[in-house]
């Protein structure tokens, strides 16, 4: 009984962990998170369409050290705005029997892949 409970817990733990990796099959090759736009073009060819999706901005908040030991005053914080990265989405229409794949790039690096419903017509994928 203990083995069954432990096995079930292990499976649930494995399924609940989020892993930020994927592979998108293009012809005989794969592209994955961290690849450049150039590599994706070589492996997958030109996308069916592209769109600029804005820029991803990141703010970081740091606790200042000047009040670290002072219990009477609340701590102060400094916010640092990091340089924004342009976000671009590439769409690959893989035809009637497949999906539309959306590849998202941040600053020229592939960050994610998702499907956008079923494709239509002839496949534009290698």
Backbone bond lengths (Angstrom), bond angles and torsions (degrees), N, CA, C in turn:
res aa  C-N    CA-C-N  psi(-1)  N-CA   C-N-CA  omega(-1)  CA-C   N-CA-C  phi
1 X - - - 1.451 - - 1.528 110.29 -
2 X 1.329 116.28 -40.63 1.466 120.60 -179.99 1.517 110.92 -62.79
3 X 1.328 116.68 -38.72 1.464 120.44 179.64 1.527 110.80 -64.26
4 X 1.315 118.18 -38.25 1.460 121.88 -179.89 1.520 110.50 -66.53
5 X 1.332 115.95 -44.92 1.469 120.38 179.38 1.523 109.86 -63.99
6 X 1.315 117.48 -43.85 1.460 121.72 179.57 1.524 110.68 -64.21
7 X 1.319 117.64 -41.46 1.467 121.22 177.85 1.520 111.14 -64.02
8 X 1.317 116.67 -44.27 1.469 120.84 179.43 1.527 110.33 -63.13
9 X 1.321 117.25 -42.82 1.464 121.41 178.15 1.524 110.59 -62.36
10 X 1.304 117.34 -42.81 1.469 121.81 179.75 1.527 111.09 -62.43
11 X 1.314 117.01 -42.44 1.464 121.09 179.22 1.522 110.35 -65.59
12 X 1.332 117.67 -45.25 1.459 120.79 178.65 1.523 111.47 -62.65
13 X 1.315 117.35 -40.37 1.459 120.80 178.65 1.521 110.36 -63.57
14 X 1.316 117.08 -44.41 1.468 121.79 179.94 1.525 110.94 -62.04
15 X 1.326 117.31 -42.90 1.460 121.08 -178.99 1.519 112.61 -71.34
16 X 1.322 117.79 -27.19 1.463 120.15 -177.80 1.523 113.15 -84.42
17 X 1.311 118.43 -16.55 1.460 119.81 179.30 1.512 109.50 -75.54
18 X 1.318 115.22 139.46 1.454 120.52 -178.73 1.523 109.30 -95.83
19 X 1.311 115.49 124.75 1.452 120.60 179.35 1.519 107.12 -115.14
20 X 1.335 116.99 122.66 1.452 121.79 -177.04 1.519 110.00 -92.63
21 X 1.314 116.22 64.15 1.450 119.60 175.86 1.518 108.15 -143.99
22 X 1.300 115.36 149.21 1.435 120.87 178.74 1.512 107.51 -157.21
23 X 1.295 116.12 167.54 1.464 121.73 173.45 1.513 107.09 -138.60
24 X 1.317 116.30 131.28 1.450 122.57 177.48 1.507 107.10 -108.96
25 X 1.313 116.42 121.99 1.456 121.05 -176.99 1.518 110.35 -81.80
26 X 1.319 115.44 125.84 1.466 122.80 176.79 1.521 107.35 -126.67
27 X 1.328 117.55 109.19 1.457 120.37 -178.93 1.511 109.79 59.68
28 X 1.327 116.37 -122.07 1.457 120.18 179.86 1.527 112.09 -97.27
29 X 1.326 117.64 0.27 1.466 120.97 -178.28 1.515 112.59 -114.38
30 X 1.324 114.89 179.64 1.454 123.05 178.38 1.515 108.87 -131.08
31 X 1.321 115.82 148.97 1.461 120.91 167.77 1.517 106.26 -122.75
32 X 1.324 116.09 151.28 1.457 119.34 -177.90 1.514 110.29 -147.79
33 X 1.305 115.06 172.71 1.455 123.09 -178.95 1.526 110.65 -50.72
34 X 1.334 116.00 130.81 1.458 121.21 179.93 1.521 113.37 100.87
35 X 1.341 118.00 -12.95 1.465 121.15 179.16 1.527 110.64 -73.62
36 X 1.314 116.12 153.84 1.469 121.84 -179.85 1.519 110.58 -84.52
37 X 1.340 115.70 165.04 1.462 120.97 175.86 1.526 110.19 -60.73
38 X 1.331 116.82 -38.24 1.467 121.08 -179.40 1.529 110.94 -60.80
39 X 1.329 117.36 -43.59 1.469 120.38 179.74 1.527 110.47 -65.29
40 X 1.335 116.98 -41.07 1.459 120.42 179.26 1.531 109.85 -63.06
41 X 1.333 118.07 -42.11 1.467 121.00 177.62 1.519 111.29 -62.06
42 X 1.327 117.46 -41.15 1.467 120.81 179.07 1.521 111.74 -65.51
43 X 1.318 117.15 -41.95 1.464 121.37 -176.49 1.531 112.57 -79.58
44 X 1.335 116.72 -40.96 1.466 120.84 -170.19 1.525 114.42 -107.56
45 X 1.313 117.90 -14.93 1.453 120.18 -175.31 1.519 110.64 81.34
46 X 1.338 115.18 -172.93 1.465 120.23 -179.39 1.520 110.14 -70.85
47 X 1.339 117.21 140.19 1.459 120.00 177.54 1.530 110.65 -72.04
48 X 1.319 115.82 160.40 1.458 121.45 175.86 1.521 110.12 -62.53
49 X 1.337 116.43 -41.18 1.460 121.85 175.99 1.517 109.87 -156.03
50 X 1.345 114.40 162.65 1.467 121.84 178.82 1.523 108.07 -132.42
51 X 1.347 115.54 154.56 1.457 119.41 171.98 1.519 109.97 -147.99
52 X 1.307 115.08 143.12 1.455 121.13 172.94 1.521 106.46 -80.34
53 X 1.301 116.34 130.55 1.472 120.32 -176.63 1.523 111.33 -112.62
54 X 1.328 117.41 21.01 1.455 120.58 179.29 1.509 111.52 94.16
55 X 1.304 114.85 -151.18 1.463 120.79 -178.93 1.517 109.11 -136.85
56 X 1.324 115.46 143.60 1.459 120.54 178.25 1.524 107.82 -94.27
57 X 1.325 115.65 118.35 1.461 121.36 178.89 1.518 108.69 -105.33
58 X 1.302 115.24 147.10 1.456 119.70 -178.42 1.518 108.61 -130.70
59 X 1.319 116.22 128.87 1.459 121.89 174.52 1.519 108.08 -112.18
60 X 1.312 115.24 138.10 1.471 120.08 175.99 1.522 108.25 -120.08
61 X 1.322 115.25 140.84 1.456 121.42 -179.01 1.519 108.87 -115.39
62 X 1.337 115.65 128.20 1.459 121.32 -178.40 1.531 109.43 -120.39
63 X 1.315 115.28 139.73 1.461 120.92 175.86 1.525 107.80 -80.20
64 X 1.323 115.74 129.00 1.455 120.28 -179.67 1.524 110.72 -75.37
65 X 1.306 116.00 144.75 1.465 121.81 -177.25 1.521 112.22 -82.17
66 X 1.330 118.96 -14.49 1.460 121.31 -174.39 1.523 113.89 -63.97
67 X 1.317 118.21 -23.80 1.471 121.45 -179.01 1.525 112.24 -116.59
68 X 1.302 117.63 16.55 1.464 121.19 -173.96 1.523 112.81 -58.30
69 X 1.333 118.58 -40.90 1.459 120.77 -176.80 1.512 114.09 -94.35
70 X 1.320 118.23 -5.89 1.460 122.78 -176.81 1.532 109.35 -88.15
71 X 1.338 117.12 109.08 1.462 121.95 -177.62 1.529 112.35 -80.69
72 X 1.369 117.77 -16.90 1.460 121.25 -174.98 1.525 112.03 -81.39
73 X 1.293 117.84 -31.10 1.468 120.83 -178.46 1.532 109.43 -105.87
74 X 1.315 116.42 143.25 1.470 118.27 177.08 1.531 110.22 -68.83
75 X 1.316 116.57 153.30 1.469 119.03 -178.58 1.533 110.78 -67.96
76 X 1.320 115.33 150.94 1.459 120.29 175.70 1.526 108.58 -101.87
77 X 1.311 115.44 156.03 1.457 121.53 -177.67 1.520 110.26 -129.85
78 X 1.319 114.94 151.87 1.454 122.14 174.30 1.526 107.67 -120.21
79 X 1.333 116.22 132.41 1.449 121.36 177.79 1.520 108.81 -104.82
80 X 1.317 116.11 127.53 1.455 122.34 179.40 1.518 107.85 -112.75
81 X 1.320 116.56 124.82 1.463 121.47 178.38 1.518 108.45 -95.12
82 X 1.329 115.20 120.23 1.454 119.90 179.14 1.521 109.93 -84.85
83 X 1.315 115.87 158.67 1.454 121.76 179.68 1.526 110.04 -60.89
84 X 1.324 116.07 137.94 1.455 120.00 -178.38 1.533 111.00 -79.14
85 X 1.328 114.52 152.03 1.463 121.56 178.61 1.522 108.11 -112.75
86 X 1.347 117.91 131.64 1.461 118.80 177.65 1.528 111.09 -66.11
87 X 1.325 115.94 139.34 1.460 122.00 179.57 1.526 107.99 -111.09
88 X 1.331 115.46 131.67 1.456 121.49 -179.84 1.521 108.74 -134.43
89 X 1.333 116.49 141.21 1.471 121.90 178.44 1.522 108.70 -115.24
90 X 1.341 115.63 131.51 1.459 122.67 176.41 1.520 107.79 -111.51
91 X 1.328 115.95 133.15 1.459 122.37 -178.69 1.524 109.90 -110.73
92 X 1.325 115.98 131.75 1.462 122.85 175.54 1.524 108.01 -118.84
93 X 1.352 117.61 112.53 1.458 123.41 177.36 1.527 107.70 -87.79
94 X 1.313 116.31 107.57 1.465 120.62 -175.84 1.526 112.93 -94.93
95 X 1.323 117.80 19.40 1.459 121.84 169.41 1.509 116.36 90.63
96 X 1.347 113.55 -179.21 1.469 122.09 -175.48 1.527 114.04 -57.07
97 X 1.314 117.92 -35.80 1.459 121.23 -174.38 1.523 113.46 -96.85
98 X 1.323 116.97 15.06 1.464 120.37 -177.51 1.532 108.49 -145.46
99 X 1.315 116.18 -163.66 1.454 122.29 -175.69 1.523 111.72 -109.91
100 X 1.329 115.04 173.07 1.455 122.45 165.29 1.526 104.54 -95.49
101 X 1.315 116.31 123.50 1.464 121.31 -179.43 1.517 108.74 -102.71
102 X 1.331 115.79 135.51 1.454 122.10 -179.08 1.521 108.31 -115.39
103 X 1.332 116.28 117.27 1.462 121.95 177.32 1.523 108.17 -103.57
104 X 1.317 117.30 126.55 1.458 122.16 -178.54 1.525 109.95 -106.58
105 X 1.335 115.00 126.93 1.462 122.70 179.07 1.525 109.71 -111.00
106 X 1.323 116.14 139.43 1.463 122.19 172.36 1.514 106.98 -122.60
107 X 1.327 115.96 115.81 1.457 120.32 179.53 1.520 113.22 60.89
108 X 1.318 118.28 33.23 1.461 121.72 178.00 1.515 115.21 86.49
109 X 1.325 117.55 1.54 1.467 122.10 -179.17 1.522 109.56 -115.02
110 X 1.326 116.60 133.97 1.459 121.84 179.64 1.525 109.66 -68.18
111 X 1.343 115.90 124.28 1.458 121.25 -177.84 1.515 113.38 -108.35
112 X 1.344 117.79 -36.58 1.462 118.64 -176.86 1.520 111.17 -155.77
113 X 1.333 114.57 163.37 1.460 123.27 176.82 1.512 107.37 -136.24
114 X 1.331 115.92 137.05 1.460 120.88 177.28 1.522 108.67 -146.87
115 X 1.315 116.08 166.32 1.457 119.58 177.03 1.518 108.55 -101.42
116 X 1.334 115.14 148.86 1.454 120.61 -178.76 1.511 111.79 -121.56
117 X 1.301 117.87 40.55 1.456 121.62 -179.29 1.519 111.25 94.75
118 X 1.318 115.62 -174.36 1.467 120.57 -178.05 1.515 110.88 -81.51
119 X 1.344 114.76 144.83 1.452 121.08 177.03 1.518 111.08 -74.58
120 X 1.333 115.02 171.13 1.467 120.64 178.88 1.511 109.44 -136.20
121 X 1.325 114.65 145.05 1.457 120.21 175.67 1.518 112.91 74.69
122 X 1.330 114.72 -155.65 1.463 121.96 -178.95 1.539 110.38 -73.47
123 X 1.309 116.51 143.60 1.460 121.94 -179.49 1.513 111.40 -67.20
124 X 1.330 115.90 133.49 1.461 122.16 173.97 1.530 110.30 -100.32
125 X 1.328 116.54 6.96 1.465 121.27 -178.00 1.522 109.79 -94.93
126 X 1.329 116.03 146.46 1.458 120.73 176.98 1.501 111.00 -71.94
